[in-house]
Amino acid sequence: MKTITPTELLKLLATQPDLSLIDVRTPVEFAEVHVPQARNEPLDEFKPRNEPVYLLCRSGNRAAKAAAKCPQGIVVEGGTLAWIAAGLPVTRGTTKVISLERQVRIAAGALVLAGVILGWRVHPGFYGLSAFVGAGLVFAGITDFCGMGLFLARMPWNRAAGAAVSCKLS
């Protein structure tokens, strides 16, 4: 897999402004903050190309998955977080959103907690819910495939750029 640093990409964009730069995050994440020249194409809708394409996401993981489908895909190292950390220009929206990774942690934690409470108060069989979520997290860690993340990315609040899971934290 080929990679490029955010600073190298900025220099390249200065000489080739029509470069194909695709951000594979959800529309809501993209609307919050993105590289000005980037075009949004969520990972689950990403179409492989037979031309050089620069791929970007929050930290680089989803971009790497998109690059695996694209023979000429080039991943921006560290994603949008690295771009921002380097002090490079971004376009910011007015809404703050909870990242998909945080949504997964919130959902998984809520399901584990619900399984424990229901197992304690209603029926011990509900402990199985906590075990199922725990097994799913282990599977996601080993395989780098997160079914819950894919599921949450398809939720309405992550699809429409105007309707977001808001968060007042910076």
PEDAKA-V391297 format. One record per backbone hydrogen bond with DSSP energy under -1.0 kcal/mol. CO is the residue of the C=O (numbers start at 1). NH is the residue of the N-H. If there is no record, write none. Layout:
<<CO,NH> <CO,NH>>
//
This chain:
<<2,75> <4,77> <5,9> <6,10> <7,11> <8,12> <9,13> <10,14> <12,16> <16,19> <20,54> <21,39> <22,56> <23,41> <24,43> <26,30> <27,31> <28,32> <29,33> <32,93> <34,91> <35,38> <39,23> <42,45> <53,74> <54,22> <55,76> <56,24> <57,80> <58,81> <60,64> <61,65> <62,66> <63,67> <64,68> <66,69> <70,73> <72,53> <74,55> <75,4> <76,79> <78,82> <79,83> <80,84> <81,85> <82,86> <83,88> <84,87> <91,34> <99,103> <100,104> <101,105> <102,106> <103,107> <104,108> <105,109> <106,110> <107,111> <108,112> <109,113> <110,114> <111,115> <112,116> <113,117> <114,118> <115,119> <116,120> <117,121> <118,122> <118,123> <123,126> <124,127> <125,128> <126,129> <127,131> <128,132> <129,133> <130,134> <131,135> <132,136> <133,137> <134,138> <135,139> <136,140> <137,141> <138,142> <139,143> <140,144> <146,150> <147,151> <148,152> <149,153> <152,155> <155,158> <156,160> <158,28> <165,98>>
//
